[in-house]
Amino acid sequence: MIETTQVVDAVVPYLIMAAPYLKQLANSASDEAAKQIGKTAANKLGDRAWHVAHGIWQKLRGTKAETSIAVEDALTNPQEHVAQETLRLYLGEALNDNPSLLHDIGEILTEANPTNIEGSRNVNFGDQASNNIVLTGDGIVVGSSNVNLVSKKDK
């Protein structure tokens, strides 16, 4: 069972990172404008990060008023500590009150898990093979925004 605090801790950075684009999306008047905002966000944040942030935001838009207001406030003032803590509080309450929301957002977050690559001279491409870095070799661990090279000694 996934813990509410783990989900809250994982969700808030995605919403803060994507705040300018999610705010624009909330105010977009047409489908064409929304598509363009999505393309720009995916280009700036990466396809996977944008997909996760947008999916979370879509799930949270239908929650109770306090959570929606906290999300909107955090999107308006993403760097403000009070807005982030208020978001954490109401998001935690919403997830505790709605186990299916907790499950749905947990599923979205699973898409953001790091990819481990083992073997000789592997090449890993991200979503839709755009804006990628090609890494080869053994012991490469790719996270949501970092790359770690693990030195392995031959036995």
C-alpha positions in Angstrom: 0.0 0.0 0.0 1.4 3.4 -1.0 1.7 5.9 1.8 0.0 9.3 1.6 3.1 11.2 2.7 5.2 9.5 0.0 2.7 10.6 -2.7 2.4 14.1 -1.3 6.2 14.4 -1.2 6.4 13.1 -4.8 3.6 15.2 -6.2 4.4 18.7 -5.0 7.7 19.0 -6.9 6.0 18.0 -10.1 3.3 20.6 -9.6 5.8 23.3 -8.6 8.0 22.5 -11.6 5.1 22.6 -14.1 3.3 25.5 -12.4 3.7 28.1 -15.1 2.4 25.7 -17.8 -0.4 24.3 -15.6 -1.6 27.9 -14.8 -1.6 28.8 -18.5 -3.5 25.6 -19.2 -6.1 26.4 -16.6 -6.6 29.8 -18.3 -6.5 28.6 -21.9 -9.6 29.3 -23.9 -9.3 26.8 -26.7 -8.1 23.3 -27.4 -5.5 24.5 -29.8 -4.0 26.8 -27.1 -4.0 24.0 -24.6 -2.2 21.7 -27.1 0.4 24.4 -27.8 0.9 24.9 -24.0 1.4 21.2 -23.6 3.9 21.0 -26.4 5.9 23.9 -24.9 5.8 22.4 -21.5 6.9 19.0 -22.8 9.8 20.6 -24.7 11.0 22.6 -21.6 10.3 20.0 -18.9 10.7 16.7 -20.9 7.9 14.5 -22.1 7.7 12.3 -19.1 7.9 15.0 -16.5 5.1 17.0 -18.3 3.0 13.9 -18.7 3.2 13.1 -15.0 2.6 16.7 -13.8 -0.3 17.1 -16.2 -1.8 13.8 -15.2 -1.6 14.7 -11.5 -3.1 18.1 -12.1 -6.0 16.6 -14.1 -6.8 14.2 -11.2 -6.6 17.0 -8.6 -8.9 19.4 -10.5 -11.9 17.4 -9.5 -11.2 17.3 -5.8 -12.9 19.2 -3.0 -12.8 23.0 -3.1 -10.0 23.4 -0.4 -7.6 21.2 -2.4 -8.4 22.9 -5.7 -7.9 26.3 -4.1 -4.5 25.2 -2.6 -3.4 23.8 -6.0 -4.4 27.0 -7.8 -2.6 29.1 -5.1 0.5 27.0 -5.4 0.4 27.4 -9.2 0.1 31.1 -8.8 2.9 31.4 -6.2 5.0 28.3 -6.8 8.1 29.5 -4.9 6.2 30.6 -1.8 6.8 28.3 1.1 3.4 28.9 2.7 1.6 28.0 -0.6 3.6 24.8 -0.9 2.9 23.8 2.7 -0.8 24.6 2.3 -0.8 22.4 -0.8 0.8 19.6 1.1 -1.7 19.8 3.9 -4.9 19.8 1.7 -3.4 17.3 -0.7 -2.7 14.9 2.1 -6.3 15.4 3.4 -7.7 14.8 -0.1 -5.7 11.6 -0.6 -6.6 10.3 2.9 -10.3 11.0 2.2 -10.2 9.4 -1.3 -8.3 6.1 -1.6 -9.1 5.8 -5.3 -7.4 9.3 -5.9 -4.4 8.1 -3.9 -4.3 4.9 -6.0 -4.7 6.9 -9.3 -2.0 9.4 -8.5 0.3 6.6 -7.3 -0.2 4.9 -10.7 0.8 8.2 -12.4 3.9 8.5 -10.3 5.0 4.9 -11.2 5.6 6.2 -14.6 8.2 8.6 -13.2 10.3 5.8 -11.5 13.9 5.7 -12.6 15.0 3.3 -15.3 17.9 0.9 -14.5 20.0 -0.2 -17.4 22.3 -3.2 -17.0 24.7 -4.7 -19.5 27.2 -3.7 -22.1 26.7 -0.6 -24.3 23.0 -0.1 -23.7 21.1 2.8 -25.3 18.0 4.1 -23.6 15.6 6.7 -25.2 12.9 8.6 -23.4 9.4 9.2 -24.5 9.0 9.6 -28.2 12.8 9.8 -28.7 13.0 13.6 -28.5 15.2 15.7 -26.3 17.2 12.7 -25.2 20.8 12.1 -24.1 22.4 8.9 -25.3 24.3 7.0 -22.7 26.2 3.8 -23.2 28.0 1.5 -20.9 27.4 -0.6 -17.8 25.7 0.5 -14.6 23.8 3.5 -15.8 20.9 4.7 -13.6 18.6 7.3 -15.1 16.3 9.2 -12.8 13.7 11.8 -13.5 16.3 14.6 -13.7 19.7 13.0 -13.1 22.1 10.4 -14.5 24.3 8.3 -12.3 27.2 6.3 -13.6 28.0 3.4 -11.3 31.5 2.0 -11.6 31.6 -1.7 -11.8 34.8 -3.8 -11.5 35.3 -6.9 -13.6 35.6 -10.1 -11.6 
